[in-house]
Amino acid sequence: MDESQHRELEDKIGYRFQNVDLMTQAFHHRSYVNEMQEEDIQDNECLEFLGDAVLNLVIGHLLMQRYPDLKEGDLSRMRAALVNEADLADIARRIDLGSFLQLGKGEVQSNGHDKDSILADAFEALMAAVYLDGGFQTAFQLIGTHFLEKIEAVKAPSDQRDYKSRLQELVQSTRHVTPRYRLVDAVGPDHDKTFITRISMDQFQVEGEGKSKKAAEQDAARKALDMLEGD
């Protein structure tokens, strides 16, 4: 890539590289390197490996922030639904990464510039290059920007979010009772109250809290599920 292409790519991804060699390497497909047969040219496979790890860490962090109550298995499934070949290739197409790829003749002839696998690998390699060049916080912000729409669109498992419904199904099938919710307290100033709700089921009681009555009920239901499912 020449200097004008460097600038064009940096404008598209929203980052200025200090070491442009890292950015260039991210677009060297192994087919191109094999044909060039020059010792000082490296393909992007090691960067791809690192980029996969960086992406999984960042997306995992963002999902934990957005869904703090979800369990590990659900977060893992949501992350896998985001960090996959098709979605990475989709983001790569949005910023036109295909036009910057360096491919061997065979890959060019087979339309390698638009192959999901090659585009996804290049995006991973580019995120690794950003991480190495600018540090983790820079990569974190950049990945968050490019994944914002997809993260907002991904759905948390409804049965994990609606704890009240899950609790009712569980206790009605195992204890043949219906959970009863009662507001027992509201503490703090009017503009920042914390509500405390108690669930009663036979001799079983548990309390939850939240910034709204509904949130307090959900928190109480979540705690009750943790206790009952752990029995």
C-alpha positions as CSV (number, residue, x, y, z in Angstrom):
1,M,0.0,0.0,0.0
2,D,1.2,3.5,-0.8
3,E,0.8,6.5,1.6
4,S,-2.6,7.6,0.1
5,Q,-4.0,4.1,0.6
6,H,-2.7,4.1,4.2
7,R,-4.6,7.3,4.9
8,E,-7.7,6.1,3.2
9,L,-7.7,2.9,5.3
10,E,-7.0,4.8,8.5
11,D,-9.9,7.1,7.7
12,K,-12.2,4.2,7.2
13,I,-11.3,2.4,10.5
14,G,-10.9,5.6,12.5
15,Y,-7.3,5.1,13.7
16,R,-3.9,6.5,12.8
17,F,-1.0,4.0,12.9
18,Q,2.4,4.9,14.3
19,N,3.9,1.8,12.7
20,V,2.4,1.5,9.2
21,D,4.2,-1.8,8.7
22,L,1.8,-3.5,11.1
23,M,-1.1,-2.2,9.2
24,T,0.4,-3.4,5.9
25,Q,1.1,-6.8,7.3
26,A,-2.5,-7.3,8.3
27,F,-3.5,-7.4,4.7
28,H,-0.8,-9.8,3.4
29,H,-2.6,-13.0,2.7
30,R,-0.3,-16.1,2.7
31,S,-1.0,-16.6,-1.1
32,Y,0.6,-13.2,-1.8
33,V,3.6,-13.9,0.4
34,N,4.2,-17.3,-1.1
35,E,4.3,-15.8,-4.6
36,M,6.5,-12.9,-3.6
37,Q,9.1,-15.2,-2.0
38,E,10.8,-12.4,-0.2
39,E,12.1,-13.0,3.3
40,D,11.2,-9.6,4.7
41,I,7.5,-10.0,3.9
42,Q,5.3,-11.7,6.5
43,D,1.7,-12.9,6.1
44,N,-1.1,-11.9,8.4
45,E,-1.7,-15.3,10.1
46,C,0.1,-14.5,13.4
47,L,-1.8,-11.2,13.6
48,E,-5.0,-13.1,12.9
49,F,-4.3,-15.4,15.8
50,L,-3.7,-12.5,18.2
51,G,-6.7,-10.5,16.8
52,D,-9.1,-13.4,17.5
53,A,-8.0,-13.3,21.2
54,V,-8.3,-9.5,21.4
55,L,-11.8,-9.6,19.8
56,N,-13.0,-12.3,22.2
57,L,-11.7,-10.4,25.2
58,V,-13.2,-7.1,24.2
59,I,-16.6,-8.5,23.1
60,G,-16.7,-10.6,26.3
61,H,-16.1,-7.5,28.4
62,L,-18.7,-5.5,26.5
63,L,-21.3,-8.2,26.9
64,M,-20.6,-8.5,30.7
65,Q,-21.1,-4.8,31.0
66,R,-24.4,-4.9,29.1
67,Y,-25.8,-8.1,30.7
68,P,-24.2,-8.3,34.2
69,D,-26.8,-10.9,35.4
70,L,-26.2,-13.5,32.7
71,K,-24.4,-16.7,33.4
72,E,-21.1,-17.7,31.7
73,G,-22.7,-20.1,29.3
74,D,-25.1,-17.5,27.9
75,L,-22.4,-14.9,27.6
76,S,-20.2,-17.4,25.8
77,R,-23.0,-18.2,23.3
78,M,-23.7,-14.5,22.7
79,R,-20.0,-13.8,22.2
80,A,-19.8,-16.7,19.7
81,A,-22.8,-15.3,17.9
82,L,-20.9,-12.0,17.4
83,V,-17.3,-13.1,16.9
84,N,-17.8,-15.4,13.9
85,E,-16.7,-15.4,10.3
86,A,-19.9,-14.1,8.8
87,D,-20.2,-11.1,11.1
88,L,-16.5,-10.2,10.9
89,A,-16.7,-10.3,7.1
90,D,-19.8,-8.1,7.3
91,I,-17.9,-5.5,9.3
92,A,-14.9,-5.8,6.9
93,R,-17.1,-5.1,3.9
94,R,-18.6,-2.0,5.6
95,I,-15.2,-0.5,5.8
96,D,-14.1,-1.9,2.4
97,L,-11.2,-4.0,3.7
98,G,-11.3,-6.2,0.6
99,S,-9.9,-3.4,-1.6
100,F,-6.7,-3.3,0.5
101,L,-6.0,-7.0,0.5
102,Q,-2.8,-8.3,-1.0
103,L,-3.6,-11.7,-2.6
104,G,-1.9,-14.2,-4.8
105,K,-3.1,-14.5,-8.4
106,G,-5.1,-17.6,-7.7
107,E,-7.1,-15.9,-4.9
108,V,-7.6,-12.8,-7.0
109,Q,-9.0,-14.9,-9.8
110,S,-11.4,-16.7,-7.4
111,N,-12.7,-13.4,-6.0
112,G,-10.7,-13.7,-2.8
113,H,-11.3,-10.0,-2.1
114,D,-14.8,-10.8,-1.2
115,K,-14.5,-14.2,0.5
116,D,-15.9,-14.3,4.0
117,S,-12.9,-16.3,5.4
118,I,-10.3,-14.0,4.0
119,L,-12.1,-10.8,5.0
120,A,-12.8,-12.1,8.5
121,D,-9.1,-13.1,8.9
122,A,-8.0,-9.6,7.7
123,F,-10.3,-7.9,10.2
124,E,-8.9,-10.0,13.0
125,A,-5.3,-9.2,11.9
126,L,-6.1,-5.5,11.6
127,M,-7.5,-5.4,15.2
128,A,-4.3,-7.1,16.4
129,A,-2.3,-4.5,14.5
130,V,-4.2,-1.7,16.3
131,Y,-3.7,-3.5,19.6
132,L,0.1,-3.8,19.1
133,D,0.4,-0.2,17.8
134,G,-1.9,1.7,20.1
135,G,-2.5,-0.6,23.1
136,F,-5.4,-2.4,24.6
137,Q,-7.6,0.7,25.4
138,T,-7.3,1.9,21.8
139,A,-8.3,-1.5,20.4
140,F,-11.1,-1.7,23.0
141,Q,-12.6,1.6,21.9
142,L,-12.2,0.8,18.2
143,I,-13.7,-2.7,18.4
144,G,-16.6,-1.3,20.5
145,T,-17.3,1.3,17.8
146,H,-17.4,-1.2,15.0
147,F,-19.4,-3.7,16.9
148,L,-21.8,-1.3,18.6
149,E,-24.8,-2.0,16.2
150,K,-24.3,-5.7,16.4
151,I,-24.0,-5.7,20.2
152,E,-27.2,-3.6,20.5
153,A,-29.0,-6.0,18.2
154,V,-27.9,-9.3,19.9
155,K,-30.6,-10.6,22.2
156,A,-30.1,-12.0,25.7
157,P,-31.8,-15.3,26.3
158,S,-35.3,-14.3,27.4
159,D,-35.5,-17.1,30.0
160,Q,-32.4,-15.9,31.6
161,R,-33.6,-12.3,31.8
162,D,-37.1,-12.9,33.0
163,Y,-36.4,-14.4,36.4
164,K,-40.0,-14.0,37.7
165,S,-41.4,-16.2,34.9
166,R,-38.7,-18.9,35.4
167,L,-39.2,-18.9,39.2
168,Q,-43.0,-19.3,38.8
169,E,-42.6,-22.2,36.4
170,L,-40.1,-23.9,38.7
171,V,-42.1,-23.5,42.0
172,Q,-45.4,-24.4,40.5
173,S,-44.0,-27.6,39.0
174,T,-42.0,-28.6,42.1
175,R,-43.7,-27.0,45.1
176,H,-47.2,-26.4,43.7
177,V,-47.3,-22.9,45.0
178,T,-47.2,-19.4,43.5
179,P,-44.5,-16.9,44.6
180,R,-45.9,-13.9,46.4
181,Y,-44.1,-10.5,46.1
182,R,-44.4,-7.8,48.7
183,L,-42.6,-4.4,48.8
184,V,-41.1,-4.2,52.3
185,D,-39.1,-1.0,52.1
186,A,-38.0,1.9,50.0
187,V,-34.8,3.7,51.1
188,G,-33.1,6.8,49.9
189,P,-34.2,10.2,48.6
190,D,-37.1,10.5,46.3
191,H,-34.9,11.0,43.2
192,D,-32.7,8.0,44.0
193,K,-34.8,5.4,45.9
194,T,-33.8,1.8,46.3
195,F,-36.8,-0.6,46.6
196,I,-36.7,-3.8,48.6
197,T,-39.1,-6.7,47.8
198,R,-39.6,-9.9,49.6
199,I,-40.7,-13.2,47.9
200,S,-42.6,-15.7,50.1
201,M,-43.3,-19.3,49.2
202,D,-44.5,-21.5,52.1
203,Q,-41.6,-21.1,54.7
204,F,-39.2,-19.9,52.0
205,Q,-38.4,-16.2,51.9
206,V,-35.8,-14.1,50.1
207,E,-35.4,-10.4,49.5
208,G,-34.1,-8.4,46.4
209,E,-33.5,-4.8,45.7
210,G,-33.5,-2.5,42.7
211,K,-34.0,1.1,41.5
212,S,-37.6,0.3,40.6
213,K,-40.2,-2.1,42.0
214,K,-40.0,-4.3,38.9
215,A,-36.2,-4.5,39.2
216,A,-36.4,-5.4,42.9
217,E,-38.8,-8.2,42.1
218,Q,-36.5,-9.5,39.4
219,D,-33.6,-9.4,41.7
220,A,-35.5,-11.3,44.4
221,A,-36.6,-13.9,41.8
222,R,-33.0,-14.3,40.6
223,K,-31.8,-14.9,44.1
224,A,-34.5,-17.4,44.8
225,L,-33.7,-19.3,41.6
226,D,-30.0,-19.4,42.6
227,M,-31.0,-20.9,45.9
228,L,-33.5,-23.4,44.6
229,E,-31.5,-24.5,41.6
230,G,-28.5,-25.0,43.8
231,D,-30.4,-27.4,46.0
